[in-house]
Amino acid sequence: MVICTEHHQAAVESAFALVEVVRKVAGDVGGLAVGLDDDTILVVAESSPKAVVRSQTASESPTSATGIALEPTMRAFRSGRSARRAGSVTAMVELQPHHEAWAGSFVHAADEASAVLGGRVDAIEHIGSTAVPGLLAKPIIDMAARAVEGADPFAMGEALEGLGCASHVTGPKNHAVYVRSAEARRTHILHVFSAEQWPHCNQRLFRDKLLQDEDARRRYQQLKEEIAGTTDGRAYTAAKSSLIQELLNDERESRGLPPVEAWDK
């Protein structure tokens, strides 16, 4: 049974699509149903609906029976509903086995970026899942660059335009992000940090955790396999947030750093 108080057909279809993602986040509760209207989302365990019913409003953060936070998934889902109502189509998240060629693709892209930026960055590193051998990944080359003292990370868009990059204005606000696409598909993402941010930026620390910790790498791989195939990119990202937060702060603690929010990983 799926409880649904939303009268828009598009939202009803979206509720069905979200069930699988929420089940992965709160897998201990068995079958799940999702109900929603403009203000509320209900997550219901079909096997015991009286035991697990959580509502989501603007001021509440839902949890499963065992306290697993569902808010990131729900927030991502809500933000995507308006697009679905408008009739847009979200492609399935594409995950691939690790390709050795990704390392070479990074080197080529880093050389190109370094050339057009003309000395405004003094380091470029491979980050993201494509930088971790053996890890399932979206076929997108993620890079982190360190801006030299006095260079504005947010003022490099014009120089990068020749490579097909555009500023990602809806992305993180604490550093600059430039996205390169081909045939309407992202192929590269360049994160540019200030020299001050560089030593402790989430992206580099999370990569290091995965490279150095076999158990962390196994857990992240397993989670990716469980949520692969979703058609909602935002929900896919949100479903990973809890584990990313845990692993990132483990790495920070090992370096004597305080915990942080990992939303911009």
C-alpha positions as CSV (number, residue, x, y, z in Angstrom):
1,M,0.0,0.0,0.0
2,V,1.2,3.5,-0.8
3,I,-0.4,6.3,1.1
4,C,-0.5,9.4,-1.1
5,T,-2.5,12.6,-0.4
6,E,-0.9,14.5,-3.3
7,H,-3.3,14.9,-6.1
8,H,-0.7,15.7,-8.8
9,Q,0.0,12.6,-10.8
10,A,3.7,13.6,-11.3
11,A,4.2,13.7,-7.6
12,V,2.5,10.3,-7.2
13,E,5.0,8.8,-9.7
14,S,7.8,10.5,-7.9
15,A,6.7,9.0,-4.6
16,F,7.0,5.5,-6.1
17,A,10.5,6.4,-7.4
18,L,11.6,7.5,-4.0
19,V,10.6,4.4,-2.1
20,E,13.6,2.4,-3.2
21,V,16.0,5.2,-2.1
22,V,14.4,5.6,1.3
23,R,14.4,1.8,1.8
24,K,18.2,1.9,1.4
25,V,18.5,4.6,4.0
26,A,16.2,2.9,6.5
27,G,16.5,-0.7,5.4
28,D,15.7,-2.1,8.8
29,V,12.0,-1.3,8.6
30,G,11.1,-3.6,5.8
31,G,8.8,-2.5,3.0
32,L,8.2,1.2,2.8
33,A,5.5,3.5,1.5
34,V,5.7,7.2,0.8
35,G,2.8,9.7,1.1
36,L,3.1,13.4,0.4
37,D,1.3,16.6,-0.1
38,D,2.6,20.2,-0.4
39,D,3.7,20.3,3.2
40,T,4.1,16.7,4.4
41,I,5.9,13.6,3.4
42,L,5.0,10.3,5.2
43,V,7.4,7.4,5.4
44,V,5.4,4.3,6.4
45,A,6.7,0.8,7.2
46,E,4.2,-1.5,5.4
47,S,5.0,-4.4,7.7
48,S,4.1,-2.4,10.8
49,P,2.6,1.0,9.9
50,K,1.7,1.9,13.5
51,A,5.3,1.4,14.6
52,V,7.0,3.6,12.0
53,V,5.2,6.7,10.7
54,R,7.2,9.9,10.3
55,S,5.9,13.2,8.9
56,Q,8.1,15.8,7.2
57,T,7.3,19.5,7.4
58,A,9.4,22.5,7.0
59,S,10.3,22.5,10.7
60,E,10.7,18.7,11.3
61,S,13.5,16.3,10.5
62,P,12.2,12.7,10.0
63,T,13.9,9.6,11.2
64,S,13.4,5.9,10.8
65,A,12.6,3.6,13.7
66,T,16.3,3.2,14.6
67,G,17.0,6.9,14.3
68,I,18.6,7.1,10.9
69,A,18.1,10.6,9.6
70,L,16.0,10.8,6.4
71,E,16.1,14.6,6.1
72,P,18.8,14.7,3.4
73,T,16.9,12.3,1.2
74,M,13.6,14.1,1.8
75,R,15.1,17.5,1.2
76,A,16.6,16.4,-2.1
77,F,13.3,14.8,-3.1
78,R,11.3,17.9,-2.3
79,S,13.7,20.1,-4.3
80,G,13.2,17.8,-7.3
81,R,9.4,17.6,-7.2
82,S,8.8,21.0,-8.9
83,A,10.9,19.9,-11.9
84,R,9.0,16.7,-12.2
85,R,5.7,18.5,-12.1
86,A,6.9,20.7,-14.9
87,G,7.4,17.6,-17.0
88,S,11.2,17.4,-17.0
89,V,12.9,14.0,-17.2
90,T,15.8,13.0,-14.9
91,A,18.2,10.5,-16.3
92,M,19.3,7.5,-14.3
93,V,22.5,8.0,-12.3
94,E,25.2,6.2,-14.3
95,L,27.8,4.3,-12.3
96,Q,30.7,2.4,-13.9
97,P,33.4,0.1,-12.7
98,H,36.7,1.8,-12.2
99,H,38.6,2.5,-15.5
100,E,42.4,2.8,-15.5
101,A,42.0,5.4,-18.2
102,W,40.4,7.9,-15.7
103,A,43.9,8.6,-14.3
104,G,45.1,9.6,-17.8
105,S,42.0,11.7,-18.4
106,F,42.7,13.6,-15.2
107,V,46.3,14.4,-16.2
108,H,45.2,15.7,-19.6
109,A,42.4,17.8,-18.1
110,A,44.7,19.2,-15.4
111,D,47.3,20.2,-18.0
112,E,44.6,22.0,-20.0
113,A,43.3,23.8,-17.0
114,S,46.7,24.8,-15.8
115,A,47.6,26.2,-19.3
116,V,44.5,28.4,-19.6
117,L,44.6,29.6,-16.0
118,G,48.1,31.1,-16.6
119,G,49.6,30.6,-13.1
120,R,46.6,31.5,-11.1
121,V,46.6,28.0,-9.6
122,D,49.7,26.2,-8.4
123,A,48.3,22.7,-7.7
124,I,45.6,20.5,-9.3
125,E,44.7,17.1,-7.9
126,H,42.4,14.2,-8.9
127,I,39.5,13.9,-6.4
128,G,36.2,12.1,-6.3
129,S,35.5,8.4,-6.9
130,T,37.3,8.3,-10.2
131,A,40.5,9.0,-8.2
132,V,40.1,5.8,-6.1
133,P,41.2,2.6,-7.9
134,G,38.5,-0.1,-7.7
135,L,35.7,2.1,-6.7
136,L,32.4,2.3,-8.6
137,A,32.0,5.8,-10.0
138,K,30.1,8.2,-12.2
139,P,32.2,8.8,-15.3
140,I,33.0,12.4,-14.3
141,I,36.6,13.5,-13.6
142,D,36.6,15.6,-10.4
143,M,39.5,17.9,-9.8
144,A,40.6,20.2,-7.0
145,A,42.8,23.2,-7.7
146,R,44.6,25.5,-5.3
147,A,44.5,29.2,-6.2
148,V,47.7,31.2,-5.6
149,E,47.7,34.0,-3.1
150,G,45.8,37.0,-4.4
151,A,43.9,35.0,-7.1
152,D,40.1,34.9,-6.8
153,P,38.8,31.3,-7.2
154,F,35.5,32.8,-8.4
155,A,37.0,34.9,-11.2
156,M,38.4,32.1,-13.4
157,G,35.3,31.4,-15.4
158,E,36.3,33.5,-18.5
159,A,39.7,31.7,-18.8
160,L,38.0,28.3,-18.5
161,E,35.3,29.0,-21.1
162,G,37.6,27.9,-23.9
163,L,37.7,24.4,-22.4
164,G,33.9,24.3,-22.3
165,C,33.6,25.0,-18.6
166,A,30.8,27.1,-17.0
167,S,30.5,28.3,-13.4
168,H,28.3,26.1,-11.3
169,V,26.4,28.9,-9.6
170,T,24.0,26.6,-7.7
171,G,26.9,24.6,-6.2
172,P,28.9,25.2,-3.0
173,K,29.4,28.8,-1.9
174,N,32.6,28.4,0.0
175,H,34.7,27.7,-3.1
176,A,34.4,28.0,-6.8
177,V,33.1,25.2,-9.0
178,Y,33.4,24.9,-12.8
179,V,31.6,22.2,-14.8
180,R,32.6,20.9,-18.2
181,S,30.0,19.1,-20.3
182,A,29.8,17.3,-23.7
183,E,26.5,16.5,-25.4
184,A,24.6,17.7,-22.4
185,R,26.5,15.4,-20.0
186,R,29.0,16.4,-17.4
187,T,32.5,15.2,-18.0
188,H,34.6,17.2,-15.6
189,I,34.1,19.2,-12.4
190,L,36.8,21.6,-11.3
191,H,36.7,22.8,-7.6
192,V,39.0,25.8,-7.0
193,F,40.0,26.6,-3.4
194,S,41.9,29.4,-1.8
195,A,45.4,28.6,-0.5
196,E,44.0,28.9,3.0
197,Q,41.2,26.3,2.4
198,W,43.4,23.8,0.6
199,P,45.0,21.8,3.4
200,H,41.7,20.9,5.0
201,C,39.1,20.9,2.2
202,N,36.5,18.2,2.4
203,Q,37.1,16.8,-1.1
204,R,40.8,16.1,-0.6
205,L,40.3,14.6,2.9
206,F,37.5,12.4,1.8
207,R,39.6,11.1,-1.1
208,D,42.5,10.4,1.2
209,K,40.2,8.4,3.6
210,L,39.0,6.2,0.7
211,L,42.5,5.7,-0.6
212,Q,44.0,4.7,2.8
213,D,41.2,2.9,4.6
214,E,40.1,-0.4,3.0
215,D,37.0,-0.7,5.2
216,A,35.9,2.8,4.4
217,R,36.3,2.1,0.7
218,R,34.3,-1.2,1.1
219,R,31.5,0.5,2.9
220,Y,31.3,3.3,0.4
221,Q,31.4,0.8,-2.5
222,Q,28.6,-1.2,-0.9
223,L,26.4,1.8,-0.5
224,K,26.9,2.9,-4.1
225,E,25.9,-0.6,-5.3
226,E,22.8,-0.5,-3.1
227,I,21.5,2.9,-4.5
228,A,22.7,2.5,-8.1
229,G,20.0,2.7,-10.7
230,T,18.0,5.6,-9.1
231,T,16.7,8.1,-11.5
232,D,17.0,11.0,-9.0
233,G,20.5,12.4,-8.8
234,R,19.7,14.6,-5.8
235,A,18.3,11.6,-3.9
236,Y,21.3,9.5,-4.9
237,T,23.6,12.2,-3.4
238,A,21.5,12.6,-0.3
239,A,21.4,8.8,0.3
240,K,25.3,8.9,0.6
241,S,25.4,11.9,2.9
242,S,25.3,10.1,6.2
243,L,28.2,7.8,5.4
244,I,30.2,10.6,3.8
245,Q,29.8,12.7,6.9
246,E,31.0,9.8,9.1
247,L,34.0,8.9,7.0
248,L,35.1,12.6,6.5
249,N,35.0,13.4,10.1
250,D,36.9,10.2,10.9
251,E,39.6,11.5,8.7
252,R,39.5,14.9,10.2
253,E,39.7,13.5,13.7
254,S,42.8,11.5,12.7
255,R,44.4,14.8,11.8
256,G,43.4,16.6,14.9
257,L,40.7,18.6,13.1
258,P,37.2,19.4,14.4
259,P,34.1,17.8,12.7
260,V,32.4,19.8,10.0
261,E,29.2,19.5,7.8
262,A,30.0,17.6,4.7
263,W,27.3,19.1,2.4
264,D,29.8,20.4,0.0
265,K,31.9,17.2,-0.3
